[in-house]
């Protein structure tokens, strides 16, 4: 449907948007995941410290998700519409 109504330009914009979302989600989450694995690996599952690190990882992922969503919602308009 997008190819029919948007044409080549619409498909290009969709691809750029998907790449931008992947960048915004991959960069923060990779750091959190590496840190969580580093600190969870030596701990016993179910211990207090394990739950604390796991909960912190979940909270950091949620904060990143909310900040990314807010940035998309509060953006003044499509950035490609501005010619400079």
ABEGO torsion letter per residue (X at the ends): XAAAAAEAAAAAAAAAAAAAAAAAAAAAAAAAAAAAAAAAAABBBGBAAAAAAAAAAAAAAAAAAAAAAAAAAABAEBAAABAX
